[in-house]
Amino acid sequence: MYINRLLLLVVGAFLIFFPAIESWIINSQADWYRPYQFWLLVVAAAYWNQRSRYPDEL
């Protein structure tokens, strides 16, 4: 299975900076949309990573 280097780098950076990301998402009472921004970023990254791949079934 091929693992994209950029994706591996992003996952590693996420693990390193997880405490800061968690406090940014959870501790902001006024900005209720921050978790949604985070998950939108995750979905966009997954789409960007898979856009050039062909499905297994042709």
FITIDO-298998 format. One record per residue: y, z, x of N, C-alpha, C in turn; residue in three letters. Coordinates in steps of 0.2 Angstrom, whole numbers, padded with zeros to 4 digits, always signed. Layout:
! residues N
YZXYZXYZXALA ...
//
This chain:
! residues 58
-0006+0000+0004+0000+0000+0000+0006+0000+0004MET +0011-0004+0003+0017-0005+0007+0022+0000+0004TYR +0025+0004+0008+0031+0008+0007+0037+0006+0010ILE +0042+0005+0006+0048+0002+0008+0052+0007+0012ASN +0054+0005+0018+0057+0010+0023+0064+0013+0020ARG +0068+0009+0016+0074+0012+0013+0072+0017+0008LEU +0067+0016+0004+0065+0021-0001+0062+0027+0002LEU +0058+0027+0008+0056+0032+0011+0062+0036+0014LEU +0067+0033+0017+0073+0036+0019+0077+0040+0014LEU +0077+0037+0008+0081+0040+0003+0077+0046+0000VAL +0071+0046+0000+0067+0052-0002+0067+0057+0003VAL +0067+0056+0009+0068+0061+0014+0075+0064+0014GLY +0080+0060+0013+0087+0063+0012+0088+0067+0006ALA +0084+0065+0001+0085+0069-0005+0081+0076-0004PHE +0076+0076-0001+0072+0082+0001+0077+0087+0005LEU +0080+0084+0010+0085+0088+0014+0091+0091+0011ILE +0094+0087+0006+0100+0089+0003+0099+0091-0004PHE +0092+0093-0006+0091+0095-0013+0095+0101-0015PHE +0096+0106-0011+0099+0112-0013+0107+0110-0015PRO +0110+0106-0011+0117+0104-0013+0117+0100-0020ALA +0112+0095-0020+0111+0091-0026+0110+0095-0032ILE +0105+0100-0032+0104+0104-0037+0110+0108-0040GLU +0114+0111-0035+0119+0115-0037+0125+0111-0040SER +0125+0104-0038+0130+0100-0040+0128+0098-0048TRP +0122+0097-0049+0120+0095-0056+0120+0101-0061ILE +0118+0107-0058+0117+0113-0063+0123+0117-0064ILE +0127+0118-0059+0132+0123-0059+0139+0121-0062ASN +0139+0114-0064+0145+0112-0067+0145+0112-0074SER +0149+0117-0077+0148+0118-0085+0152+0113-0088GLN +0157+0110-0086+0162+0106-0089+0159+0098-0089ALA +0155+0097-0084+0153+0090-0083+0146+0090-0085ASP +0145+0089-0092+0138+0089-0095+0134+0083-0093TRP +0137+0078-0091+0134+0071-0090+0131+0070-0083TYR +0132+0075-0078+0130+0074-0072+0122+0073-0071ARG +0118+0077-0075+0111+0076-0074+0109+0068-0076PRO +0113+0066-0081+0112+0059-0083+0114+0054-0078TYR +0119+0055-0075+0121+0051-0069+0116+0051-0064GLN +0113+0057-0062+0108+0057-0057+0102+0053-0059PHE +0099+0054-0065+0093+0050-0068+0095+0043-0068TRP +0101+0041-0070+0103+0034-0070+0102+0031-0063LEU +0105+0035-0058+0104+0033-0051+0097+0032-0049LEU +0092+0036-0051+0085+0036-0050+0082+0029-0053VAL +0084+0028-0059+0081+0022-0063+0084+0016-0059VAL +0090+0016-0057+0093+0010-0054+0090+0009-0047ALA +0088+0014-0044+0085+0013-0037+0078+0011-0038ALA +0074+0013-0043+0067+0011-0044+0068+0003-0046ALA +0072+0001-0050+0073-0006-0052+0075-0010-0046TYR +0079-0008-0042+0081-0012-0036+0075-0012-0031TRP +0071-0007-0031+0066-0007-0026+0060-0012-0029ASN +0059-0013-0035+0054-0017-0038+0056-0024-0040GLN +0062-0026-0039+0065-0032-0042+0062-0038-0039ARG +0060-0038-0033+0057-0044-0029+0050-0044-0029SER +0046-0039-0032+0039-0039-0032+0036-0043-0038ARG +0031-0046-0037+0027-0049-0042+0022-0045-0046TYR +0021-0046-0052+0016-0041-0055+0009-0043-0053PRO +0004-0038-0053-0002-0040-0051-0006-0045-0055ASP -0004-0045-0062-0008-0049-0066-0004-0056-0067GLU -0007-0061-0066-0003-0068-0067-0007-0072-0071LEU 
//
